[in-house]
Amino acid sequence: MEIVMEIIFEIYLELVMLAVPEKTKSKTVKILAACLVALVLFGIIFLFGFGVDRVNAGHTATGVLCIGIALFIALAQVIAGLCLSGKSE
């Protein structure tokens, strides 16, 4: 199970990093984009973990809402990465 989660995590990071521009005039833009991706990733992990904790504590509605929001943000981040990488090439 750990191997599957690791593979999924690596694929997710690869798709999200498409949002970071490869060829840019400013190195600052690349650093800011990478920091923004990392910040959103940590927020998603925290929100998902909080949702799992809420479900385990018996607050099912709140937990499912948090997990759903985390998955929605992750999906939106991947779609944005794919769209931004298509425009830069």
N, C-alpha and C positions, 0 to 999 in steps of 0.2 A: 504494500500500500504506500509506503514511503517513496518508493521509486516512481510510482504513478503520480503522486503529488508533486514530486520534484520535477518531473517532465512537464506537467501542466504549468507549474510556476515558471519554468524556463521559457516555455512557449509564450506565456502571457507577457513576460518581461521583454521578449524579443518583439512581440507585436506592439507593445506600448512604446518601446524605444524608437519605433518608426516615426514617432511624433517629433523626435529630436532631430533638427536639421543636420545633415552631413556636411554639405557645402554651404557655408555661410561666411559673410565678410567679417562678422564679429564673433569672437570667441565667447564673449559675454552672453550672447543670445543662446549659444549651445549650452553653457553652464546653467543659465537660468531655466531653460527647458528641461534639462536633466534633473535639476532640483525640484521643479514643479512635478515632474513625473514621480520622483521618489516620495515627495510629500503626499501626493494623492494615493500612492500605493500604501504608505503607512496608515493613512486614514481609512482606506478600505479594509486593511487587515484589522485595525482596531474596531471598526464598526461591525465587521463580521464576527470577531471574537466576542464583542459585547452582546450581539444578537444570540450567539450560541449560549452565552452565560444566562441571558434572560430566559431562553427556552428551557434550560436546565433548572432554573429557579422557579419555573411554573408560570411565568408570564409569557404565554405562547404568542399572543397577538403582537406584543412589543418586540419580541425576539424575531418573529418572522418578518416584521416590518423592517427591522434593522438589517437583517440578512438580505432581504429583497432590495433595499436601497444600496447596499454594498455591491450586490451583483449588477444592479442597474448602472452604477457609476463605473464599475469595471468594464462593462460592455460598452458604455459610452466612450471610455478612454481608449479602448481598442479600436473602435470605429473611427474616432478622431485621429488616432495614429495612422490608420490605413488611408484615410482621406488626405491627411497632410503629406504623407509620403508620396502619394500619387501626384500631387500638385508640384512637388519639388523636382521630380524627375523628368 
